């Protein structure tokens, strides 16, 4: 990799903002998928509940 230092490293605030936007988009995509595929979403919720019930602290 020839020196790619022509761009300044992004700041923590920029990285956090980008991450927050990504997480918002991810949440929105999951909600959309759950609306489009209610049976699969329900099955996934059931599996998650079972995992939580059998989890040992």
Secondary structure as the mmCIF struct_conf table of DSSP 4:
data_model
#
loop_
_struct_conf.conf_type_id
_struct_conf.id
_struct_conf.beg_label_comp_id
_struct_conf.beg_label_asym_id
_struct_conf.beg_label_seq_id
_struct_conf.end_label_comp_id
_struct_conf.end_label_asym_id
_struct_conf.end_label_seq_id
TURN_TY1_P TURN_TY1_P1 UNK A 5 UNK A 6
BEND BEND1 UNK A 7 UNK A 7
HELX_LH_PP_P HELX_LH_PP_P1 UNK A 8 UNK A 11
HELX_RH_AL_P HELX_RH_AL_P1 UNK A 12 UNK A 36
HELX_RH_AL_P HELX_RH_AL_P2 UNK A 38 UNK A 54
#
